[in-house]
């Protein structure tokens, strides 16, 4: 029996979200964005492992090439994104020729150049931290963007 890759599970969750909607005060657009970011990151991690091993899920390594290792499950990891916190399942490998380290994970959660520029611009214009905190609290309390407060 084949297991379903995490990216496919997320795709199914998105499909379910679109067909059944959300309950309560949850914003469907926010949830779709979070799931979309989660799926994008998960697919990138899975593709990195496929490239590292030189083969896809449930494919044998070629007889003419060196053995490059095995998939060995997943390790959950929470990442902070602009859409809020999302959980991805980081593929684990064993018996690889060289250690596997994701090139995607270190890029997530970093400040972008645009954000850095905006902060500098606000400071230069006299925007004080106290005013920023007050504005963010008001914004988060409004319930408009619950993911920002996480």
C-alpha positions as CSV (number, residue, x, y, z in Angstrom):
1,X,0.0,0.0,0.0
2,X,1.4,3.3,-1.0
3,X,1.4,6.3,1.4
4,X,0.1,9.6,0.2
5,X,2.8,12.3,0.1
6,X,2.2,15.3,2.3
7,X,1.8,17.7,-0.6
8,X,-1.1,15.5,-1.9
9,X,-2.7,15.5,1.6
10,X,-2.6,19.3,1.6
11,X,-4.1,19.4,-1.9
12,X,-7.0,17.3,-0.6
13,X,-7.4,19.7,2.4
14,X,-7.6,22.6,0.0
15,X,-10.2,20.8,-2.2
16,X,-12.2,20.0,1.0
17,X,-11.9,23.6,2.1
18,X,-13.3,24.8,-1.2
19,X,-16.1,22.4,-1.3
20,X,-17.2,22.5,2.3
21,X,-16.1,26.0,3.4
22,X,-15.0,26.9,6.9
23,X,-16.9,27.1,10.2
24,X,-17.1,29.9,12.7
25,X,-15.3,33.2,12.3
26,X,-12.4,31.7,10.2
27,X,-11.7,33.7,7.1
28,X,-11.7,31.3,4.1
29,X,-9.3,33.5,2.1
30,X,-6.8,33.4,5.0
31,X,-7.1,29.7,5.3
32,X,-6.7,29.2,1.5
33,X,-3.6,31.4,1.5
34,X,-2.0,29.5,4.4
35,X,-2.8,26.1,2.8
36,X,-1.4,27.4,-0.6
37,X,1.8,28.5,1.1
38,X,2.0,25.2,3.0
39,X,1.5,23.2,-0.3
40,X,4.1,25.3,-2.1
41,X,6.7,24.7,0.6
42,X,5.9,21.0,0.9
43,X,6.2,20.5,-2.9
44,X,9.5,22.3,-2.9
45,X,10.9,20.1,-0.1
46,X,9.6,16.9,-1.8
47,X,11.2,18.0,-5.1
48,X,14.5,18.7,-3.4
49,X,14.6,15.2,-2.1
50,X,13.6,13.7,-5.5
51,X,16.5,15.7,-7.0
52,X,18.9,14.7,-4.3
53,X,18.1,11.0,-4.6
54,X,17.7,11.1,-8.4
55,X,14.4,9.3,-8.3
56,X,10.8,9.8,-7.3
57,X,8.6,8.1,-4.7
58,X,8.5,4.3,-5.0
59,X,11.1,4.3,-7.8
60,X,14.2,2.1,-7.6
61,X,17.6,3.6,-8.1
62,X,19.0,2.9,-11.6
63,X,21.3,-0.1,-11.7
64,X,23.9,1.8,-13.7
65,X,24.3,4.6,-11.1
66,X,25.5,4.7,-7.5
67,X,23.0,4.2,-4.7
68,X,22.1,7.6,-3.3
69,X,20.1,6.8,-0.2
70,X,16.5,6.1,1.0
71,X,13.5,8.2,2.1
72,X,13.0,7.7,5.8
73,X,9.7,9.4,6.7
74,X,9.1,13.0,7.7
75,X,9.8,15.3,10.6
76,X,7.2,18.0,11.3
77,X,8.4,21.6,11.4
78,X,6.6,24.9,12.0
79,X,7.5,27.8,9.9
80,X,6.6,31.5,10.2
81,X,5.4,33.0,6.9
82,X,3.7,36.2,6.0
83,X,0.4,34.2,6.0
84,X,1.0,33.0,9.6
85,X,2.5,29.8,11.0
86,X,2.4,26.8,8.8
87,X,3.5,23.2,9.4
88,X,5.4,21.3,6.8
89,X,6.8,17.8,6.9
90,X,10.5,17.8,6.2
91,X,11.6,14.6,4.4
92,X,14.2,12.6,6.2
93,X,16.8,10.5,4.4
94,X,19.2,7.7,5.3
95,X,22.2,6.1,3.8
96,X,23.0,9.0,1.5
97,X,26.3,9.7,-0.1
98,X,26.3,13.2,1.2
99,X,24.2,14.8,3.9
100,X,20.9,16.2,2.8
101,X,20.2,19.8,3.8
102,X,17.2,21.7,2.5
103,X,18.0,24.9,0.5
104,X,14.3,26.0,0.9
105,X,14.0,26.0,4.7
106,X,16.6,28.6,5.5
107,X,14.9,31.1,3.1
108,X,11.5,30.9,4.9
109,X,10.9,33.4,7.7
110,X,13.6,35.8,6.7
111,X,13.0,39.5,6.4
112,X,12.7,40.5,2.8
113,X,14.5,43.6,1.4
114,X,11.1,45.2,0.9
115,X,10.1,44.8,4.5
116,X,13.5,46.1,5.6
117,X,13.1,49.1,3.4
118,X,9.6,49.8,4.7
119,X,10.8,49.7,8.3
120,X,13.6,52.1,7.5
121,X,11.2,54.4,5.7
122,X,8.8,54.4,8.6
123,X,11.6,55.2,11.0
124,X,12.9,58.0,8.8
125,X,9.5,59.6,8.7
126,X,9.2,59.6,12.5
127,X,7.0,56.5,12.9
128,X,7.6,55.4,16.5
129,X,7.6,51.9,17.7
130,X,4.9,52.7,20.3
131,X,2.6,53.9,17.5
132,X,3.4,50.8,15.4
133,X,2.6,48.4,18.3
134,X,-0.6,50.2,19.1
135,X,-1.6,50.1,15.4
136,X,-0.8,46.4,15.1
137,X,-2.8,45.5,18.3
138,X,-5.8,47.4,17.0
139,X,-5.4,45.7,13.6
140,X,-5.1,42.2,15.1
141,X,-8.0,42.8,17.6
142,X,-10.3,43.7,14.7
143,X,-10.2,40.1,13.6
144,X,-9.4,41.1,10.1
145,X,-6.1,39.2,9.9
146,X,-5.9,36.6,12.7
147,X,-2.7,35.0,11.2
148,X,-0.7,38.2,12.0
149,X,-1.0,37.7,15.7
150,X,0.3,34.2,15.7
